[in-house]
Amino acid sequence: MAPAKKMTDYERKRLDNIRRNGEMMAALSIQAKLSHLSAAIKPKRRVGHNKKSKTDSSLIVRKSLRVSSNQIAKTRSTNKQEPSFYRGSGSDQSLRHTLLSLDKESQVGVLVNEGLDVKMEQSDGILSVIEKKEVESCVDLFSSMNLRKENAVKFYLPSISVVKFLPCNDVRMIVTGNKGGNVVFWNVDGKVEEGNGLYLYRHHSGPVSGISVHQSCLSKIYSSCDYGFVRLMDAEKEVCDLVYTNAEGVFSVSQQPDNMNVLYFGGGHGKLSIWDERTRKLSSQWNLHENRINTIDFNSQNPNIMATSSTDGTACLWDLRNIRPDNPQSLKTISHQRVVHSAYFSPSGSYLATTSADDTVAILNSANLDETSRIYHMNKMGVRGIWGWDDSSIFIGNVEVGVDVISCSQRTVISTLKSRYMTVTPCTFDAHPYYVGMLAGATRWGHLYIWAPN
């Protein structure tokens, strides 16, 4: 047997160091503390992750309308926008079939409401009054508008920023958008077994700034986002395409009543963009304001006349046929001292109403552009006033948890809608184009109210 090799001084010191280090580690319990620390920072499995939350117990996660490959590619390239998905208590396909069936039915015809003695005609998407007897008392209509308990709904979602009635006469359906990026469809007459007609989509990763549904094509719903995204939800193709994105933000969307193929949307630096669905490209871009465009609206009698409101404190009328790209000139500019939240034409197109944070509502006679009246109305909340079903009245929320009715002829508040079921002032409204007296209002706290005649 070979003699054992003599250990050098270096090897003896090395072994002594290893032994001492081991004793020191054991004395300090370093290994146990490291194990405890690793367990603390290791991601834990979320208990009950797939269970329904208490505040959202009626919503079930389901598969959404398919996300197109084009959308996924753009989503990955921007790294900002999440793919859309569906959450709702109703069937996703049920909503799709409803929208497609409505598209097959003509929404064009003569509307008659005996209670108001109003007769209106729709042709090529344009609504016009063909006969109207003087209403003895508009207050009779407003006093008959009732907010029922079942029509005062609290969505457990971030604040509602947009509310629209689906422009059809067969189904009472509301489309809303909120600050959480959700687009919600609510069939007011939905059955319990169908989830009470609630359909919720996550189309955006930021606040929804606008929704547009054209009268001639109810199966296509456009929505925009403050972060600069525009989506097209197409029920027929079962896709939700990301059709446009920019870095400046998109704060309003609208369509001409006689053209369902073109979308107008306003940007953060006063830029108006025109997007054509047929080419899937922008056809024009104009710098119309110094700051963001909050609303876009078109005259029902002459869709070439457009109104815009802006954070720069102005509302402007434009003739789309005569806008110079290098130096656009408005037909009329209404100046306010603060932000102009909205500018909307009356149903006949004869008047334009603007609401501003300077506590005034301005009414412009669109036939005589020099005739403008201003009405004091406290509006620190950023409420948008809208027209009712004719040129007689404007609905706008007040600071005392009510909805004021402003008479266009008397230039003053003539009635106020109140209800014990309304606990927060609505900031955005929509009047149903087919049901006179049906008004929807939404709040920043996620409440949705629907008034209807008794």
TORZADREN-253209 format. One record per atom (N, C-alpha, C, O, CB): x negated, y, z. Coordinates in steps of 0.05 Angstrom, whole numbers, plus 5000, padded with zeros to 4 digits. Glycine has a CB too. Example, Ala and Ser with C-alpha at 12.3 -4.5 7.8 and 13.67 -1.06 7.14 Angstrom:
<nodes>
473648865156;475449105156;473649345156;471549345169;477449115181;474349555142;472749795143;474250015157;473250235161;471849885114;
</nodes>
This chain:
<nodes>
498349765000;500050005000;498250255000;496350265015;501950005024;499050434983;497450684981;497750845006;499950865017;498250844956;495550965016;495651125040;497451375036;497551485014;492851215049;498951445058;500851675056;499251935050;497051975061;502451715081;500452095032;499152345025;499352545047;501552585059;500352454999;497152675054;497052855076;498653115069;498253225047;494152925084;500453195087;502053435082;500353685086;498953715106;504553445101;500653865067;499154115068;500454305088;502754275095;498854235040;498954515096;500054715113;502454865100;504354925114;497854925121;502354905075;504555045061;507154885062;509254995067;503755095031;506954615058;509254445058;510454435086;512954435089;508654165048;508654425107;509654415134;511254675141;513354665153;507354375154;510154905133;511555165138;514155175123;516155285133;509755395130;514255065098;516755065082;518954905096;521154995097;516254955054;518254665106;520254495120;521154625146;523454615153;519054215125;519254755160;519954885185;521955115179;523855155194;517454995199;521455265157;523355485149;526155385143;528155495150;522155635126;526255165128;528855045121;530354955146;532755005148;528454795102;528854825165;530154735190;531254975206;533454975215;528154575207;529555185208;530455415224;532855565211;534655645225;528055615227;532755585184;534955705171;537555555175;539755675178;534455735141;537355295174;539755125179;540855165206;543355175210;539154835174;539055175227;539955215254;541355495257;543355515271;537655185274;540155695244;541255965246;544055985232;545856105243;539356165233;544355855209;546955855195;549055715212;551355805214;546755715168;548255495225;550155345241;550955515265;553355515273;549055075251;549055655277;549655825301;551556055294;553256125310;547055935313;551256165270;552956385262;555556305248;557256475242;551456565243;555956045242;558355935229;558756075202;561056135194;560855975246;556656125187;556856255162;558456105141;560156215127;554056305150;558055835140;559455675120;562455685125;564055695106;558455385121;563255665151;566155675157;567355935149;569655945139;566655615186;565856155154;566956425147;567056455116;568956575106;565156645159;565156345102;565256365073;567656215062;568956305043;562656255061;568255985073;570555825064;573155975070;574955975053;570555545078;573256095093;575656255100;575956485082;578256555074;575456345130;573756625075;573956855057;574856775030;576456915017;571256995056;573756555019;574556454993;577556394992;578856454972;572956204985;578556275013;581356205014;583056455014;585356465004;582056035038;582056665027;583556915030;583857065004;585957174998;582357095050;581657064988;581757214963;582757044939;583157154917;579057324957;583056784943;584056614921;587056674916;588556674935;583656314928;587856714891;590656764886;592456544896;591956304889;591156814856;594456614911;596256414922;598656384904;599456574890;597156494950;599756154904;602156094889;604456244902;604856224926;602755794887;605956394885;608256544896;610556364902;611656234884;609056764875;611256354927;613456174935;616056294925;616556534928;613556144966;617656124913;620256214903;620056404879;621756574875;621756354925;617856384863;617456564841;619656554821;620456754808;614756514828;620756314817;622856274797;625656314808;627656274795;622655994785;625756384834;628356424846;629356704839;627856884834;628356384876;632056744840;633257004835;632757184859;632857094882;636256974829;632157434853;631857634874;634557714885;636657684871;630357884864;634657814909;637157884922;638458114907;640858124904;636757954951;636758304898;637858544885;638558504856;639758674843;635958764887;637658274845;638158224816;639357944813;638657804794;635558254800;641157874831;642057594832;643757514808;644057274803;643657564857;644757704793;646557644771;644957604745;646157524724;648657854767;642357654745;640757644721;639157394719;637857324739;638957894718;639257254697;637857004693;635857044670;636557154649;639856774687;633356954675;631356974654;631956774632;632156534637;628556934665;632056874607;632556694585;630756774562;629356974563;635556714576;630856614541;629256674517;630556904502;633056904499;628956424500;628957084492;630057314478;630357264448;629757044438;628257564482;631357464434;631257464405;628257434398;626557534411;632457724393;627757284377;625057224369;623457484365;624457674354;624957054344;620957474373;619157694368;617557644343;616357434340;617157744392;617657824324;616457774298;613457774300;612257894318;617357984277;612157634281;609257624280;608057904276;605857964286;608257434259;609458064261;608558344256;608458504282;606658654288;610358484236;610558464298;610758604324;608458504342;607158674356;613458554337;607958244344;605958134361;603158244354;601558304371;605957834361;602658264328;600158364319;599758654327;597558724336;599858334288;601858814324;601659094331;601459124361;599959304371;603959254320;602858954376;602758964405;599858904415;598859044433;604658764417;598558704403;595858644412;593958864404;592058914419;594958384399;594358994381;592559194373;592759444390;590659574395;593059274343;595159514400;595359754416;594659694445;593759874460;598259864415;595059454454;594459364482;595959534502;595159554525;591459394487;598259654494;599859814512;602659684515;603859684537;600160094502;603659584494;606459504493;606859204497;605559044483;607759594466;608559134516;609058854521;611058744501;612858894492;610058814550;610958484495;612958364478;615658374492;615858364516;612258064471;617758404476;620458424488;621358144497;620557944486;622458544468;622958144518;624257894526;627057954536;627758184540;622557764548;628557744540;631457774546;631957674575;630957464583;633157614526;633457834589;634457754615;637457834616;638058064610;632857884639;639157654622;641957734623;643757504633;642957274633;642857814596;646057584642;647957384652;649657274630;651057074634;649657504674;649657394606;651057294583;649257144564;646757154567;652557514569;650357014545;648756874525;647557064505;648957234494;650456654511;645057024499;643657194480;645057174452;645357364438;640757124478;645756924445;647056884419;649856984419;650957054397;647056584413;651157004442;653857114443;653757414434;655557494419;655057094471;651857564444;651557844436;650957864406;652158024392;649357984452;649257694397;648557694368;650957654351;651457794331;646357484362;652557454358;654957394342;657057614343;658357674324;656257134351;657257744367;659057974369;658258204351;659858314337;659158074398;655658274351;654658484334;655058424304;655758594289;651758544340;654458174297;654758104268;657658104260;658358174237;653557824264;659458014277;662358014270;663358304268;665058354251;663957864292;662358484284;663258764282;662258884256;663559054244;662258924306;659858804247;658758904222;660558834198;660758974179;655958804218;661858594200;663458504178;666158644177;667458654156;663958204181;666958764199;669558914200;669059204194;667059324203;670858874227;670759314178;670559604171;671359774195;673459734207;672359664147;669559964202;670160154223;671060424211;671260624226;667660194241;671660424186;672460664172;675460674169;676660474160;671060694145;676760894177;679660904175;680661154188;679161334194;680960654187;683261154193;684561384205;685161314234;686261104240;687261464191;684261494252;684661454281;686961644290;686861884283;682061514297;688861534304;691061694314;691361654344;691361434353;693661624299;691561874358;692061864387;694562034392;694462284391;689661954404;696761904398;699262044401;699262234425;700462454425;701561854404;697762154446;697662324470;696462594465;697262794477;696162184492;694462604446;693162864441;694162984415;693463214408;690262824439;695862844400;696762944374;694463004356;694363214343;698563184377;692462824356;690062864340;689962644319;690262404326;687562864358;689362714295;689062514274;686262574261;685762794251;691362534252;684562364261;681862394251;681362184230;682361954231;679862374274;679762254210;679162074188;676162024186;674562214189;680262174162;675361774181;672561714177;672061624149;673561454139;671561504198;670061734136;669361654109;666361684106;665261904111;670861824088;665061474097;662161474094;660661554119;658661684119;661261654071;661861464142;660561524167;661061794178;659961864199;657661474165;662661964165;663162234173;665962254185;667862174173;662862434150;666162354210;668662384224;669662674220;668262864225;668362314254;672262694211;673362954208;676262964218;677662764217;673263044178;677063194228;679763234238;681463314214;681063514201;679963444260;683563144207;685263214185;687863334193;689363444177;685662964168;688563304219;691063424229;690763434260;690063234273;693563264221;691463664271;691363694300;693363894309;693164134302;688563774310;695363814324;697263994335;696064104361;694563974375;700063854341;696764344368;695764474392;696664304416;698964254420;696664764394;694764234433;695364094458;696364294478;695164504483;692863944469;698764234490;699964424508;698064484532;697864714541;702664324518;696864274542;695064314565;692964094564;693463864568;696564304591;690464184559;688263994559;687863874587;686763654590;685664124550;688664024607;688363934635;689863674639;689163514656;689264154655;692063644624;693663394627;691963154619;692062944632;696163404609;690363184599;688562964591;686462914613;686062684621;687163024564;685163124622;683063084642;684062974668;682762814681;681663354646;686463054676;687562954701;688362654698;688662514718;690063114709;688762564673;689562284669;687062104667;687261854668;691162254644;684762224664;682262064662;681561954690;681062114708;679962234650;681461694692;681161564718;678661394719;677961264699;683561394725;677161404741;674861234745;675661004764;675961044788;672461404757;676060774752;676860544768;674360414782;672160454773;678260334750;674960274803;672760154819;671059974802;668559974805;673960004843;672359814785;670759614769;669159754747;667359624736;672659414756;669760004742;668160154721;666160344734;664960514720;670060314704;665660314759;663460454773;661360244781;661760104801;664460614798;659360214765;657459994767;654760094776;653860304767;657159844740;653459944794;650660014802;648859794791;648959564800;650460034833;647159874772;645159684761;642759704779;641759914785;644459754732;641659474788;639359464805;636859474787;635259294786;639259214823;636659704773;634559754754;633660044757;635060204769;635459694725;631260114747;630460394748;632460574734;634260474720;627660434735;632160834738;634261024730;634961014700;633260954683;633261304736;637461064695;638561054667;637961314654;638761524664;641560984667;636761314631;635961554617;637661604592;637861834583;633061544609;638961394581;640561414557;643061244560;642961024570;638861334531;645361344550;647761184549;649261244523;649561474515;649561254574;650061034510;651461054484;653660844483;653360614491;649461014460;656060934472;658160744465;657460624438;656560774420;660960874465;657860364435;657660244408;659960364391;662260334399;657759924409;659360484368;661460624353;663260424338;663060404313;660160814333;664960294353;666860104340;669460114355;669560204378;665659814340;671660034341;674360054353;675359784363;677659774372;676260164333;673859574362;674759314371;673659224398;674959074412;674159104350;671259314404;669859234428;668959484443;667659654431;667459044422;669559494469;668559714485;665859624497;665659494517;670559794508;663659704483;661059624491;659259864494;659260054478;659759424471;657659864516;655860084522;652959984519;652359764527;656360194550;651260154508;648360094506;646960304522;647360544518;647360094476;645260224541;643760414557;640760344556;639960124550;644860404586;639160554563;636360514566;635460634592;636660834601;634760634542;633360524605;632560634631;629560684632;628060624613;633460454653;628660794654;625860864658;624060624659;621560644656;625561034682;625160384664;623560144665;623060004638;621859794637;624759944683;624060124616;623660014590;625859814582;625559684561;621059884589;627959794597;630159604591;632259734573;632859974575;631459504617;633259574555;635659644538;637859454546;637559204543;634959634507;640059564557;642159394568;644759434551;645559654546;642659474597;645959204544;648559204531;650559114551;650158914565;648559014506;652859264553;654959184572;657559184557;658559404550;654959364596;658758954553;661358924542;663358964565;663658794582;661858644528;664659194565;666359274587;668659064591;669559024613;667559544583;669458944569;671658744571;670558464572;672058274566;673558774547;668058424579;666758164579;668057974599;669058064620;663858184585;668157724593;669357524611;667357424632;664957434628;670457284594;668457334654;666757244676;665057004668;662756984674;668457164701;666356824653;664856584644;662656644624;660956484618;666756384632;662756884613;660656974594;658757174607;657457334594;661857094569;658557154634;656757334648;657657614650;655957804653;654057324635;660257664648;661357934650;660358124628;660358364631;660858064677;659358004606;658558164583;656058324587;655658524573;660658344575;654258234604;651758374610;649458244595;648958004598;651158384640;647958414579;645658314564;643458514568;643658754562;646358284533;641158424578;638958594586;636458514571;635658284573;638558604616;635158704557;632658654543;630458834553;630959064560;633158694512;628058724555;625758894561;624358954535;622658804525;623758744581;625159174522;624059244496;621559424498;619959434480;626159394480;621159564521;618959744523;617559714550;618659614569;619960034520;615159814551;613559804576;613760074591;612560104612;610659734570;615160264580;615560524592;618360624589;620060484579;613560724581;618960874598;621660984598;622860994570;621561074550;621661264609;625360894567;626860914542;627861194539;629261304556;629260714542;627061324516;627761604512;630161644493;631261864493;625361754501;630861444477;633061474458;634061214447;632561014446;632161654436;636561204440;637860974427;639561074405;640961274408;639560804448;639460934382;641061014359;642360764347;640960574340;639361164338;645060774344;646560554331;648260694310;649960854316;648360394352;647860614285;649260744263;652060614259;652360374261;647660734237;653960784254;656760694250;656960484228;658660304230;658460934243;655260504207;655560324185;653960064188;654059884171;654660454160;652360034210;650759794214;650359754244;648359834255;648059814199;652359624256;652259594285;650359374294;649759354318;655059524295;649259214276;647458994283;644559084285;642858924292;647758774263;644059344279;641359444281;641259674302;642759874299;640259554253;639659634323;639559834344;636659924347;634859774352;640559704371;636260194344;633660314347;633460414376;635360504388;633260544327;631060384387;630460504413;627660614413;625860514399;630760284436;627260824428;624560954430;623660964458;625260934477;624661234417;621061014462;619761004488;617961254491;616761344472;618160754492;617961364515;616261594521;613361544513;611861734507;616461664550;612461294514;609661224509;608961234480;606661184472;609060954521;610961284462;610361314434;611061074417;609861034396;607561364430;613060914425;613860674410;616760694400;618460814414;613460424427;617260594377;619960574366;620360284358;618760164343;620360764341;622560164368;623259884361;625859874346;627660034350;623359714387;626059664329;628559604315;629459324323;628159134316;628259634285;631659314337;632859054344;634858974322;636859114319;634259064372;634258764308;635958674285;637258414293;635958204293;634258644259;639858424298;641258174307;641457974285;641457734291;644058244317;641658054260;641857864238;639257714234;639357464230;642558014212;636957844236;634457714232;633357594258;631357444258;632357904221;634657654281;633857554307;630957644314;629357484323;634057254309;630357894308;627758004314;628058274329;630158404327;626058034289;625958354342;625758614354;623058724346;621058684360;626158614385;622958864323;620458954312;619459214324;621059394330;620758994282;616859234328;615659484335;614959614308;613159534294;612959444353;616559824301;616359944274;614560184273;613660264251;619060014264;614060304296;612460554296;611160594323;612360534344;614060794287;608760704323;607460774348;605561014344;604361044323;605860544360;605361184364;603461404363;602461464391;603461354411;604661654350;600561644394;599461714420;600761954432;600162024455;596461764417;602562084418;603762334427;606362294442;607362474455;604262524404;607562054440;610062004453;612462044433;612162204414;610462174477;614661904438;617161944423;619361994444;619761834462;617861694405;620762224441;622662304462;625462334452;627262404468;621762564473;626062274427;628762284417;628962144390;627062144375;629762584414;631262024385;631761884359;634561954350;636361984367;631261584361;634961964324;637662014314;637761934284;635661894271;638462314317;640261904274;640661834246;642862014234;644762084249;641461534242;642562084209;644762234196;647262054194;646961814190;643762324168;649562174196;652062014195;652561874168;654061684167;654362184202;651261974147;651761864120;649361704110;649261634086;652462074101;647361644127;644961504118;643961324140;642861424160;642761704109;644361064137;643460874158;640660774154;639660634171;645360644160;639360854132;636660744126;634360924136;632060834135;636460714096;635061154146;632961344154;633261414183;635461474192;633061604136;631061414198;631061474226;629361724231;627161754220;629961244243;630461914246;629062154254;628262134283;629862054300;630862414249;625762204290;624962194318;623062424324;621462504307;623761924325;623362524349;621762754357;619462684375;619762514392;623562954371;617162814371;614762754386;614162944408;615763134413;612462734367;611962904421;611263054445;610163334439;610163504457;609262904460;609163384415;608063644409;609763794388;608763954372;605263614398;612363744389;614263884372;614363774344;615363914326;613564164371;613263534339;613163424312;615663254307;616363074323;610663264308;616963294285;619263134276;618262944255;617163024235;621663304266;618762684259;617962474239;620462344227;622462314241;616162264253;620262274202;622362144187;621361874177;619461864162;623462324163;622661664186;621861394180;623961254163;626261264169;621261224206;623061134140;624961004122;624760704125;622560584122;624261084092;626960574132;626960284136;626360134111;625259914112;629660194147;627060234088;626660094063;623760064056;622859864045;628160234040;622160274061;619260254056;617660194081;615260124079;618360524045;618960204104;617560154130;615260354134;613160284145;616559864132;615660594124;613560804127;614861074134;617261114130;611960824101;613161254143;614061524147;614261664120;612361654104;612061674166;616461804116;616761954091;616062244094;615162374075;619661934081;616362354119;615662634123;614962674153;615862524170;617862824114;613462884158;612862974185;612763284185;611263404169;610262854197;614163414204;614263704205;613663794234;614663664252;616863814195;612164004237;611764124263;613864344267;613664564257;608864244265;615964274282;618264454285;618264614311;619464824312;620864294283;616964514331;616964644357;614164644369;612364514359;618864504377;613764804390;611264814403;610964594425;608764544434;610865084416;613164474433;613064274453;614964044446;616164054424;613864384481;615363854463;616863614456;619663674447;620963864457;616863424480;620663504429;623463524420;625163334436;624763094437;623663454389;627163444451;628763294469;631163164456;631962944464;629663464492;632463294437;634763184423;634663254394;633563464386;637463284436;635963084378;636363134349;639263074343;640262864351;634362954332;640563254329;643363204322;643963314294;642663504285;645263334343;646063204281;646763284254;649663374253;651363264267;646263054234;650163564236;652863674232;654563464217;653763364196;652763934216;656863404228;658563194217;659663264189;660063094172;660963134235;659963524183;661063614157;658763654137;659263634113;662663864161;656463714146;654163754128;651663634141;650263764156;653664054122;651163374137;648963234150;646263344144;644263264156;649062944143;646063524124;643463644119;642763864139;640463964140;643463764091;644763944155;644264144176;643663994202;645263834212;646664334180;641264044213;640263894236;639764094259;638864314255;637763734230;640264004284;639664164307;637664014325;637863774328;642264224324;635764164336;633764044354;633564224379;633964464378;630964024340;633064094401;632564234426;629764164436;628763944430;634664164448;628564344451;625764294457;625064394485;626364574496;623964434437;622964284496;621864374522;620664644520;620064774540;619864174532;620164744495;618965014492;620965234497;620365474495;617865044464;623465164505;625465364512;627165454488;628565664490;624165594523;627165304466;628865384443;630465154433;629764914437;627065494421;632665224419;634265034403;634465154376;634865394373;637064974416;634064984355;633865094327;635764944309;636264704312;631065074317;636765094289;638264974267;636464964242;635065154237;640865134261;636564734228;634864704204;636464604181;638464454184;632564504211;635764684157;636864574132;634764384121;632664474111;637664804112;635364134121;633463924113;632663954083;630563864075;634563654117;634364094068;633764124039;631664344034;630464354013;636264184024;631264514054;629564744049;627364784071;626665004077;631264994048;626364564081;624264584101;621564564087;620964374073;624564354122;619964774090;617264774079;615364634097;615164704121;616365074073;614064424088;612264264105;610064434119;609364384142;610964044089;609064634105;606864794116;607765014135;606365094153;605264914093;610265114131;611265324148;614365304150;615765464138;610465604136;615365114166;618265084168;619565324182;618565424202;618964834183;621765424170;623265644181;626065554188;627465434172;623365884160;626965604213;629565524222;631765724211;631165954206;629665514252;634165614209;636465784202;637265964225;638066194221;638865614193;636965854249;637666004273;636065894297;635765654299;640665994278;635166064314;633765984338;635266104362;635666344364;630766074338;635965924381;637266014406;635065984428;634065774433;639765834413;634466214440;632366214460;633466204488;635466334495;630566464457;632266034505;632866024533;630366084549;628166094538;633965744541;630766134575;628466204591;626965964602;624665984611;629366374615;628265734600;626865484609;627465264589;628465314567;627865404638;626865024597;627164784580;630064764569;631964804584;626464524595;630364694544;632964634532;633264334531;631864194516;633264764503;635064224547;635363934549;636863814526;636363584519;636763864575;638663964514;640263844492;641464064474;641764294482;642563674504;642063984450;643464154430;645163974413;644063814397;641464324413;647763984416;649563804402;651763954387;652864154397;650863604422;652463854363;654663964348;657263864359;657463644369;654363894318;659364034356;662063944363;662963744342;661763724321;664064184365;665063584348;665963374329;666563484301;665963344281;668463254339;667663724298;668163824271;665663954259;665664014235;670464024272;663664004275;661264144265;661464444266;659564574257;660764054237;663564554277;663964844277;662364984298;661765224295;666864904281;661564844319;660164964341;657664794348;657564564343;661965004365;655764934361;653464804373;653264884402;653365124408;650864874357;652964684420;652664744448;649964664458;648964444452;654864594465;648564844472;645964784484;646064794514;647564964525;643764974473;644664624528;644464634557;641564664564;639764544553;645664374570;641064834584;638364904591;637964914621;639864944637;637565174580;635464884630;634664894658;634765184669;634365224692;631964784662;635465374651;635765654661;638565704671;639365934675;635065844639;640065484675;642865504686;644765634667;646565774676;642765654713;644465584642;646465684622;647165474602;645565294596;645365934608;649565494592;650465334569;651065544547;652765724551;653065154576;649765514524;650265694502;651965564481;651565324474;647565794489;653865704470;655665604449;655265784424;655766024425;658665594458;654465664402;653965804377;656065724357;656665494353;651165744366;657165924343;658965884321;657265824297;655966004286;660966124316;657365574287;655565494265;656365624238;654865624220;655565194262;658865724237;659665874212;658666154213;657866264192;662765874209;658666274237;657566544240;655266524260;655666534284;659766744250;652866504249;650566454266;649866674285;648166644302;648166394248;651166904282;650567134300;652367124325;651867284343;650967394285;654266954325;656166944347;655366724367;655866484363;659066894337;654166814390;653266624410;654266714437;654066954444;650166604411;655466534453;656466594480;654766434500;653966204494;659466534482;654466544523;652966404544;654666384569;655966574578;650266554551;654666144581;656266084605;654466004627;652765824623;658465864599;654766124651;653166044673;654065764683;656365724688;653266254696;652065594686;652665324698;650065224710;648165174695;653765124677;649965184736;647565094750;646664824739;648264634739;647965084780;644164814730;643264564716;640364504723;638764464705;643664594686;639664514748;636964444756;636364154753;633964074755;636464534785;638363984750;637963694749;637263594721;636663354718;640463554759;637263764701;636663664674;638963524661;638563344645;634363494675;641463604668;643863474657;644263564628;643763794621;646363534673;645163384611;645763444583;648763454579;650263264586;644563234564;649763684570;652563714564;653363604537;651863644518;653464004567;655663474535;656563364510;659363454504;660863534522;656363054510;660063444478;662863514470;664663274475;663763044476;662863594440;667263334478;669263124480;670063024453;668362964436;671663224496;672762994449;673762874424;674663074404;675663004382;675962684431;674463334410;674963544391;673263784399;671463754416;678063624391;673764014388;672064244393;672864404418;671864624422;672064424369;674664294434;675864464455;674164454481;674364644497;678564364462;672664244486;671464214513;668664084512;668063934494;673264064531;667164154533;664464044538;664363924565;665364044585;662264264534;663263684568;662963544594;660163574603;658263524588;663863244591;659863644629;657163674640;657263634670;659163724684;656063954634;655263484681;655263434710;654563674726;653163854717;653263214716;655663684751;655063914769;653663814794;653363574798;657664054777;652663994809;650963924833;652663824856;651463724876;649464164842;655263834854;657063744876;658263474870;660463414878;659163944881;656863304855;657663034848;660363034834;662362914843;657862854874;660463184813;662863194796;662063244767;659763284761;664763414805;664063234749;663563284721;665363514713;667763494713;664163034703;664163744706;665663984698;666463964669;665063854652;663964234703;668864074663;669864094636;669864394629;671364544640;672663964633;668164464609;667964744601;669764784576;669464634556;665064824595;671464984577;673165044554;671565214534;670365414541;675765194562;671565124509;670065274488;671365534482;669965734477;669965104462;674065554483;675465804477;675365994501;675066244497;678365744469;675765894525;675866064549;673066124560;672766304577;677565944570;671065964552;668266004561;668065994591;666766154604;667166264551;669365794603;669265754632;670065474639;671065324622;671065954646;669465384664;670265124673;673165124679;674165284694;668565044698;674664934666;677564924670;678464674686;680764664694;678964924643;676664484690;677364244705;674764104714;672664144703;679164054687;675063934734;672763784744;673663494750;675663454764;671563914770;672163304740;672763024745;671262934771;668862974773;671862844721;672762824790;671562734815;672762454821;674962394813;672062934838;671362304837;672362044845;670861954870;668462004873;672061834822;672261804887;670861694911;668861474903;667161404919;672961584931;669161374879;667361164869;664861284857;662961134850;668660984850;664761544853;662461684841;660861804864;661762004876;663261894820;658561694870;656961794892;654461944883;653162074900;656061564909;653761944858;651462084847;652362224821;653862114806;649061894842;651362474817;652062624793;650862504768;648462454767;651162914796;652462444748;651362344722;649862564708;650562804709;653662244704;647662484695;645962674681;646162644650;645362824635;643062644689;647062414641;647362364612;650062244607;651062074622;645062184601;651362324585;654162244579;654362154550;652662204533;656062474584;656662014545;657461964518;660561924517;661661804535;656061704506;661762044497;664662024493;665261814472;664061814450;665962294486;666961624478;667561414459;668861534433;670761674435;669461194471;667661474410;668661604385;671461504377;672761634360;666761554363;672461274388;674961164379;677161184401;679561174395;674660884371;676361214426;678261214448;678261484461;676461544477;677660984469;680161654455;680361924466;680861894496;682661754505;682562084453;679262034512;679462024541;677561824554;677461814579;682161954548;676061674539;674161484550;671361604550;670261664528;674161204535;670261644573;667761784577;665861614594;666761504614;668162064589;663361594586;661361444602;659261644612;658461824598;659961224585;658461604637;656361774649;654461594665;655361404678;657661984667;651861664664;649861504677;648061684694;647761924688;648161344657;646961564715;645361724734;642461624735;641761414724;646561704762;640761784747;637961714750;637561494771;635361394774;636361964758;639661424786;639461224806;640660954797;640960774813;640861314831;641160934771;642060684760;645060634761;646060414757;640760464774;646660854766;649560824766;650660874738;649561034723;650861024787;652860734732;654260774707;657260804712;658360624725;653660534687;658361024703;661261074707;662661094681;661661204661;661661334724;665160984680;666860994656;669561104664;671060974679;667060714642;670261334653;672961444657;674661364633;673761344611;672861754660;677161314639;679061234618;681861334626;682461364650;679160924613;683661394606;686361484613;687761264629;687361024625;687861554588;689561354647;691061164664;692760974646;694160804656;692961314683;
</nodes>
